Amino acid sequence: MALEPVDSILFLETPGKTTHTYELRRADFQKRIQQQLKKQRSLKTIPPNIA
């Protein structure tokens, strides 16, 4: 993934204000992406009686 050099991502609720922030660590972000990709793959299974 292209985020290897990144340690974490900070989300600011209000731009420029650091009072309400959420930090997402790279490892957690990658795990969430993998979970979403697995969900999408499982939803795209082709039924055996498609013909």
N, C-alpha and C positions, 0 to 999 in steps of 0.2 A: 504494500500500500504506500502511497506517496506521503503518508504522514510520519514515516519513520523518524525524521529529525525533530518532530514535534513532541513535547512532553505532555501537554494538555491544551485544551481550548477553553477560553473563558467567554461565557455568554453574559452580556450586560442587559439588564432589564430596561434601563434607560441609557441611551448612548451618552458617553462622557461621564457618567456617574458610577462610581464603584461601590456604592452601598448595597445594591442588590445584584449579586453576581452568582453564576453557577459555573463550576469548573468541571469539565469532563476530561478525564484522563484518557490518553491515547489507547491504552489497553481496553478500557471500558467501551470506548467508541468503536474500536475494531470488533469487540465481542458483539455489540448491538447490531452492527452492520451484518456480521456473519449470521446472526439469528434471523434478521429480516430476509436475507438472501435464502436461507434454508426454508423459511415459510413460503416464499414465493415459488421456490422450486417444487415444494410439496403440493402446492395448489395447481401446478401446471401438469399434473400427471394425466396421461392420456387413458381414458377408460378402455378396458379390453374389448368391449362390444361396439367400438366406434364404426366399424364397417357395417 
